[in-house]
C-alpha cells in the first residue's frame, strides 16, 4: 500500500497514524523529539487491542495493523515516497511556516501537505512556498480513528486535484470529509461549537442555568438526535413537510431569540468561577485524567454502537 | 400508585403517558377530541413492545404497564385525584388560557399543573388563575420515554413547593430535570439549538458549507462527545487543567468568531432553497415519514446503548 508520513507524533499524530494504518497504509512517523515516534507506536499497540475488542479494526487483528507503522528519525526519509503528509506540530505560526518550508523542499511536488491545525488558516503558513498548491488543512476531531468528521480546507491557491485526492484518502481511511470551498476562522465545527458555547456562557451568566443544566440539556436532550442526524436533518424531520415547513413554523421564535444573543458574556469573568465551581464539585481536579480515560472508552463504545446500527438500519 | 392526568393526548401527551406509566403511575388520558385517548393507548401498546425488546421498561412486561393507562371522556373525572396534570394542547395562547381556567377550577388546589409548551412562557397563560402558584412548564424533548431532559420552568409566582414536587416526579419517572430559576424565551434547549442553527444557516448562506456538511460536522463530529458529556464537560476535559485552562487557551479564538456572528442569515430566503434542495436530494419528500420511523428506532437504540454504558462505566 502507499505510504503516509506523520510529521509530529504527539496526541494528534498518533490518532491519525491509527486511522491510516487501519485502512492499510504504511505509516512513517517522525517528530522533532526523537523518542516520540517509538513512544507513539507503543501507545498505538495498546489502542489497537481495544479497537479489535470493539470490532473497530475492519476485521483485522492488531498484529496485521501494527507492522505498517514505523518510526523514522530523519525527516527526508519519512517523506520519501509518501503520497500524503499529515502535519501535527504545535499551533505556533513561525514553527509551522519554517516546517512547511522544509516539507515543501523535501517532499515530491505532488505530495499533499495536510495540516491538522484547528486555529490557523492554511493561507497563513503556506503562502511563501514554491508548491503551495498542494497544501491544505485536514482538521480532525480527536481521536480520528473514533470520530469520523474531518474538515478539508483550501487556501486560495490550493488545487482542486489536491482537494480531491484528500477527499478520496479520507473516505478510504473511513473518515467523513467536510469539503470546504474557502477558508474561514474556526472552519465549520469550531464555529458551531463556539456559537453553542456563547449561548451556554450567556445562560449561566444570566443565572438561568448552571453548567450542569446546560450539559443535561445537550447530553440528555438535543444530542440524542444530533448524534446520528445532525441539526439540519433533525429539523427536516421535526415538521410534517420537512425543513421549509419547520422554518415557517419556528423562524419567528428563533429570530426573537437571536436579538437577545448579540452581547457576549465575558467568558473569563465571574461566570467562569461559577462554571469551574460546578465542574470541580462534580469532578475534582485530580480526577480529570481518569475521567478523560472514561471519555475515551465511551467514545469507543459509541463508535461501535453507531457502526452496528448503521449496518442494521442504514445511515 | 398515585395518578397523573394527561390533558391533550396527541403525540406529546402519549409520550408522557409512557414515561409515567413505566414508572408505575396510574395515568388518565383526556383529549378534546373524544377518540384521541383510546387511539393513544393503542399506539402506546405497540411502543411498549419495542421498549421491552430494548430492555427499556425497567424489567417490566408490557402487560404490567398497559393496564395503568385509562381513557377518560370527562375532564373532571380525569383530574379527580391526580397529583400532577401534564398539559399538551396546541400552542395557541387563547386555547391555553381558557383551558387553564378550567383546570384551575377542576383540579385540587395543590395539584401541579404542568404544561409541555415549548413556545409560551408560563406567565402568559397562568397569570389570571386563583391557584397560579402551582403552575409551571415541564417541557420535554420528544419522546420523553427515550430522551431524558425536561426543562422545569417557573412563572414569577410559581411556588418552590410546586417546583420541588415536579423535580422529584421527573426523577421518579426517569427523566433528567433542568430546574430553571426564571423564565426566558426558548428556555435552555431551544436557545442552544437556536444559537447553533443560526451559525449553521450563516455558514450555508456564506457558501462555506452545505446542509450535509453541517450535519456531518455535528453527527460525525461534535455530537460524538456531546451525546454523553454535554458541552461544558467536553471543554473541561479538553485542556489538561480543566475548563479554566480551556478558556485561557481558546477564549480569544471564540471572541474573534463571535464578532463575525452578529448578523442573522435570512432563514426563509435563498439559503432555505439550498438547504431544502440538499435535504430533498438525500431524502425525497415521500420518504419523510419512513425516515421519521428510522429516527425513532435509532433514538431507542441510542437510549438502550447509553443505559447499558452507564451501568458498565458510570454516568
Interface residues (C-beta under 8 A of the other chain):
Chain A: X119 X141 X146 X147 X148 X149 X151 X176 X178 X179 X180 X181 X182 X184 X185 X186 X188 X189 X190 X191 X192 X193 X194 X195 X196 X197 X198 X199 X200 X203 X206 X207 X208 X209 X211 X212 X213 X214 X215 X216 X217 X218 X219 X220 X221 X222 X223 X224 X225 X226 X227 X228 X229 X230 X231 X232 X233 X235 X236 X237 X240 X241 X242 X243 X244 X247 X248 X251 X253 X254 X255 X256 X257 X258 X260 X261 X262 X264 X267 X268 X272 X275 X276 X278 X279 X280 X283 X285 X288 X291 X292 X294 X295 X297 X298 X299 X301 X302 X303 X305 X309 X313 X314
Chain B: X119 X141 X146 X147 X148 X149 X151 X176 X178 X179 X180 X181 X182 X184 X185 X186 X188 X189 X190 X191 X192 X193 X194 X195 X196 X197 X198 X199 X200 X203 X206 X207 X208 X209 X211 X212 X213 X214 X215 X216 X217 X218 X219 X220 X221 X222 X223 X224 X225 X226 X227 X228 X229 X230 X231 X232 X233 X235 X236 X237 X240 X241 X242 X243 X244 X247 X248 X251 X253 X254 X255 X256 X257 X258 X260 X261 X262 X264 X267 X268 X272 X275 X276 X278 X279 X280 X283 X285 X288 X291 X292 X294 X295 X297 X298 X299 X301 X302 X303 X305 X309 X313 X314
